[in-house]
Amino acid sequence: PIDTVILNGCECEPYLTADHRTMLERAEDCILGLRLVMRAVGAERGMIGVEANKPDAMEALRHASDGEVEVVPLKVKYPQGAEKMLIKAVLDREVPTGGLPMDVGVVVQNVGTAVAVAEAVRDGKPLIERVVTVAGEVGRPGNYLVPIGTPFSYLLEVAGGLQEGASQVVMGGPMMGIAQRSLEVPVVKGTSGVLALRALPYEEGNCIRCARCVDHCPMELMPTLFVKFAKGERWDLLERAHIMDCIECGSCAYVCPARIPIVHYIKLGKLKVRSLK
């Protein structure tokens, strides 16, 4: 049985502030959406996890909830907004390998989803728009309420256009986002941010066994083994090394001194492991 619904008020990645603005400006709708989700799943407890560097958002949520919902301040670190990390930080419960939050009696929803639920039930409004952070090398960086289906090219034009030096546009954040080949890609319901970044040239080196990737893995995995097995096409060993537990946060690739694109190898490995089942 589900006993707790957690609203994720942590920004899932650096640079993104869409959730922060949503909590500040739509706190009442966040609380209403949370209560509706609690009622739908039969949960008695509602909690909101917010990073400690957002005291204004926490105050707005506490005021809107009249103290009925527990707002939990969390340590400011990446990837605090990852589902399994959030459950561990808020409730000290660990989702089992291959399991889901419901296996430990929890449902996790984003604050933006809570607002959408509130609008759907109260106003009969479908999900036709969402808040998107537009940042980086643009003229007017900020958070924009964008209709679903809007091409990136139009959104960037509204945000002041790409500035000199911008060489790639990323959907999502700098750690887990995906670089786009075309600016005619539309905003979808999962588009949290559009970043215009400068691409820095780099060459992939050889692994020096420094173990930085292991030290920084929030899931306590061994990314260096994933790269080794993926290069050797040992897909059977990848599954035994628990590659499917990886949340693809990108911390390993970020700290790698050899600049090995570890997440690329992990995604390839996961694809191969799934295809063999």
N, C-alpha and C positions, 0 to 999 in steps of 0.2 A: 504493500500500500504506500501511496505517496503521502508523506506527512509534512513536507516543506517545499515551498516554491521560492527560488532565489532569483532576484532580478540582478542581472549583470550590469553594474554601473561603472565598471572599469573600462577605460579605453583599451581596446584590444591591441593597439599598436602605437608606437611613437608618431608624432605629427597630427594624429587624428583627434578632433575635439567635438565631433558630432554628438556623441553621447552626453558629454558635459553640457553642451548647450541645451540638449533635449531635457535633461534633468532640471536645469535652471528655469527654462521657459515653459515646460509642460509637466511640472511636478505633480499636479493634481491628476492629470491623465495617466502618468506613470503609476500612481497609487491605485487608481480605478482599474487599470489594466491588470495590475498584480492581483487585486481582489477578485476580478473576473476569472483569471487563470486558476487561482486557489479554489474558487467555487467549482470550476469545471473538472478539476482533478481530485476534489475532495480533501484538499490539504488544509490543515488548521493553522499552520504557521507560515508567515510571509517575511522574507528578509531581503535586504538590498545591500550588495557589496559595492562599496565605493572607495577608491583610492584616497589615502589620507591627505593628499595635496589638493583635494576639492572640497574644502569645508563649506563653501557657499552652496554647492549642490546638496551636501548632506543636510544642511540647515533647511533648505527648501523642501526636501523630501520629508524631513521630520515634521515640519510645520504642516505640510499637506496631509500627512497620515494621522495627525493628532496623537502620535505616540503608539498607534496600534501596530505599526510595522517597525521591525528592528532594522535600523540603518547601521551597518557594520563598517567601520573604517579599516582599510586594509593597507598593508605595506606597499609603498610605491616601487614596483619592480616589474620587469617583463619576464615571462608572459602571465601576469596576474589575471588577465581577463580570459585565459583559456579555461574551458569548462571544468576540467578535472582539477586544475589548480585552484579555481574559485571555490569549488565544493570543499576541498581540503582546508582552505584558509578560513572559510566561514563556519563550517560544521565539523571540521576535523574528521571527515569521512573519506575513505579512499575508494574510488570506483575500481572494481576488479579488472584485470586484464581481459580485454575483449568485451567488457561490460558497458552498460549505459548508466547515466545518473539515476534512472528509475530503479536500478538494482540496489541502490542504497537509499531509496525512498525520497528522491529529490527530482524536481523538474527545474531546469534553468532556462530563463528567457532573457533576452536583451531589453533594455529600457525602450528602445525604438519599437520593438515588437509589442511591448505593453501599451504604448501609445496607440499603435495600430489596432490592437484588440479593443481598446476603449472607444476609438472612433467607429469601429465596425459595429459594436453592440449598441452604443448610445446614439450614434448618428446614422447608422446604416451605410457608412462610407467604406468602400473597398480600399485596398492598398494601392493607391495610384500615385503616391509621391513619398519621398523620404529625404531626410537631411543628409547631405553629403559634404564632407570636408574637401575643399579645393585648396591645395597648398603647394609650396615649392616655388619654382620659377614662373610665377604668374603675376599679372598686374595688381589684382585685388584678391589676395587670398582670404578665405573665410568659409563660413558654413552656409550652404545654400539649400533651400527647400526645392527639390528637383522632381519633376514628373518622371515616373518610370518610363523608360524608352527614349529619353533625351540623349542624343548623340554627344559623346565627349567633346567633339569639335565645337558644338554650340555652347556647352557648359563652360568650356575654357574661354570662349569668346566673351561670354557674359562676365567671366572672372578677370577680364582685362587682357586676355590673350597670353600666349606663351612668350616669355622673355628671352633675350639673347642668352645662349648657353644651355637652354633646355634641350636635352637630346633624347629623352625618353619619357613616356607617360605611363604611369603605373596605376592599375586599378587595385585599391586596397592601401595597405600601409607599406613602409619601407622594408619591413622584415618578411612578411608573408605575401605581399602584393605581387601581381603578375604584370610584367611589361606588355604593353599593347602594340601590335604592329599597325593598327589602323585607328584613327580618331573617330571613325564612324561607329565604333562600338557603343551600344546603348547603356545607359544607367539601368541596372536591374535592382531587384529588392535587396540583394546582398552587397551592393556597392556602398561601402562605408566612406571611401575617400577616393579622390583622383589627385595624384601627385605628379608634378612636372619636375623631373630631376635631371641633374647632370650625370652622365655616365662616365665613370672613371675607368680607363683601360687597365686591365690586369691580366696576368698570366698564371695559369694553374701550376703550382709547384708540386713537389713530392711530399707526402706525409712524413713528418719528422718525429712522430710518436710523442708529441709533447703532452698529450692528454688534455689540452684545453677544452676540446669539444666535450669530453667526458665530464670534466669538472663543471661545465656550465649547462649540461643537459638537465632541464627541470624534471624529466621523467626518469632520470638515473639510468639512462641507456648508454650504449657504447657506439656513438656515431662512426668512429674510426673503423670499426668492424663492418658497418653497413657499406662503407665505401669499398673496403677490401673485397667483400663478398660480391658486391654488385659488379665491380670491375672483372672479377673472376667468374661471373655468371653462376655463382653458387647460390641459387635461389632457395634451395632447401635449408641452407644454413642461415639465411636471412630470417626466415620465419622462426627458427629456433632461437635467434638472437632478439626476438620480440620487436621486429621492425614495425609491426602493425600498431604497437603502442606509441609510436612517435607521433607527436602532434604537429610536426612540421613548422615549429616556431621560428626556425632560422638562427637560433642562438649559436649553434655549432659552427655554421658557416661564417657568422659574424666575427667570431673570435679566432678563426683558423689563420695562423700566420702564413701558411702555404697558399691561402686563398683557394682552397679546394671547394667547389660548389657542392657541398655535402648534401644539401636538400634535394638537388637534382638527382643525385644517385639514390637517395631515399625514395623519392617519388617513382623512379624507374623500378627500384626493387619492389615496392608495394604493388605496382602494376603487374609485375611478373608473378609475384606470389599469389595475387588474386586470380590471375589467368590459369594458374596450375591447379586451382581448387575445383 
